[in-house]
Amino acid sequence: MTPRRLRGSRLLWLAAVVAAAIGDETADMAQTPPAAPAVRLMTLDPGHFHAALIQKEMYPGVASQVHVYAPLGPDLLGHLARVTAYNTRAAAPTSWQLEVHTDEDPRPRMLREKPGNVVVLSGKNRAKIGHIVASVEAGLHVLADKPWILRSADLPMLDRALSEADRKGVAAYDIMTERFEVTLMLQRELVRDEATFGTIVAGSPAEPGVYMESVHHLMKVVSGAPNIRPAWFFDTSQQGEGLNDIGTHLVDLAHWTLFPDAGLDYKTDIKVLAAQRWPTMIPEADFRRVTGQAGFPDFLAASVKQGQLEYFCNTLVTYSARGIHTKLNVIWDWEAPAGAGDTHFAVYRGTRSRIEARQAKADGYRTELYIVPNAPRDMPAVLAAVRARLAAAAKTYPGVGVEERGSELRLTIPEALRVGHEAHFAEVTRNFLRYVGDRRQLPAWERPSMLAKYFVTTTGTELSRTVPVAVAPRVAP
């Protein structure tokens, strides 16, 4: 990786750091190159570590040279360090070559030079939809991390981006990694199986047919050191609030599970019914620890109350999708208890049983899938139905079984199927590359479902700001 595009004496140190970390690739590049790969990546302003996770492995047909366009600063350096770590790891190292182009406003330069045909976006969210629209209008494919928009006023821009992608014949794809988590894939399989689940209960706002509770943590210690977050992450006008961000996954999962292969029309199928929000308070000492900053920056001054940052990152929303009441509880705590981590709890209520994804202390905080018959007398029939469904899906989910646990059933999932969150980024990327190779493979329902998803997250967030601040109760075990 040789950063040939760096200019100016103040950037020489960065060139030296990158060259020393990766090594000189000039000799290799001087050889007669093979035929150009079909996919050439450009990474635009990588402000979040998800941008690097796309490059945690190599992909057939994707050029090893990646052009990075970004302002010079901590976000760029962090991205380079992560890719460097993948290139130099002992086991299965990657061989990415990064061509770094620094610019305070990198998008116009990227679109002018256009050395690639795929734009990767993961970082500051406020400007993201503008980047996406400009990229697809330039005939570029886009692989973008969530959220794409933060405001309902930007829904027309989202529609424009997706319409233009259709017109240009390019793929614009949202990185929905949770669709590749095996427990959630199996949950979808069982919700779709009438013999196991029955049919979805429409429920009510008080007792919804679907409930999800997701808990993330702001402070995470990795290899004994705090995982540093950029200060802008705590600016909700830039990052979004809880429902804007993590809520994107939850809405996507609910619709993907309940309405497989069917697009939702947000104007007729979705009704946002209620929402509330509450802050996580962050003392200045904790803010310094998680960001590495000397204190609260000026752009957060309005949110500092008595020496603590009032960070509105928690949202509860209730809405209906085609009459199915759904409640989503998005929570950011400060730090996980010892031995714990981020948790996900999702319940679908059927006329025959409940299908629950739990990530609880009783299971060592590992996600497990439970089936709970509505009536004890139904246990034998539900057990037989689960076994039949697993047998039918054995090629897709080899080795998955089911065991009785009192009044519940629990799936037994082989370790080989539990690939982990970071590996899901490669799975999403491989899926996206299929669409780049043949745009016709991109399902037609993805476009209306994208609009429906972001209608819920933006409208719910805005509705929560109109009611008094109130902490929502937690339901997860």
Secondary structure as UniProt FT lines:
FT   TURN            4..5
FT   HELIX           9..11
FT   HELIX           12..22
FT   HELIX           26..30
FT   STRAND          41..44
FT   HELIX           50..53
FT   TURN            54..55
FT   TURN            60..61
FT   STRAND          65..70
FT   HELIX           74..88
FT   STRAND          97..102
FT   HELIX           106..113
FT   STRAND          118..121
FT   TURN            126..127
FT   HELIX           128..137
FT   TURN            138..139
FT   STRAND          141..144
FT   HELIX           152..154
FT   HELIX           155..168
FT   STRAND          172..174
FT   HELIX           177..180
FT   HELIX           182..191
FT   HELIX           194..197
FT   STRAND          210..219
FT   STRAND          221..222
FT   TURN            223..224
FT   STRAND          225..226
FT   HELIX           231..234
FT   HELIX           236..239
FT   HELIX           242..258
FT   TURN            260..261
FT   TURN            266..269
FT   STRAND          270..283
FT   HELIX           284..291
FT   HELIX           298..303
FT   STRAND          304..305
FT   TURN            306..307
FT   STRAND          308..321
FT   TURN            322..323
FT   STRAND          324..335
FT   TURN            338..339
FT   STRAND          343..350
FT   STRAND          353..358
FT   HELIX           361..363
FT   TURN            364..365
FT   STRAND          368..373
FT   HELIX           376..378
FT   HELIX           379..392
FT   TURN            393..396
FT   TURN            398..399
FT   STRAND          401..405
FT   TURN            406..407
FT   STRAND          408..412
FT   HELIX           415..417
FT   HELIX           421..437
FT   HELIX           439..441
FT   TURN            444..445
FT   HELIX           446..464
FT   TURN            465..466
//
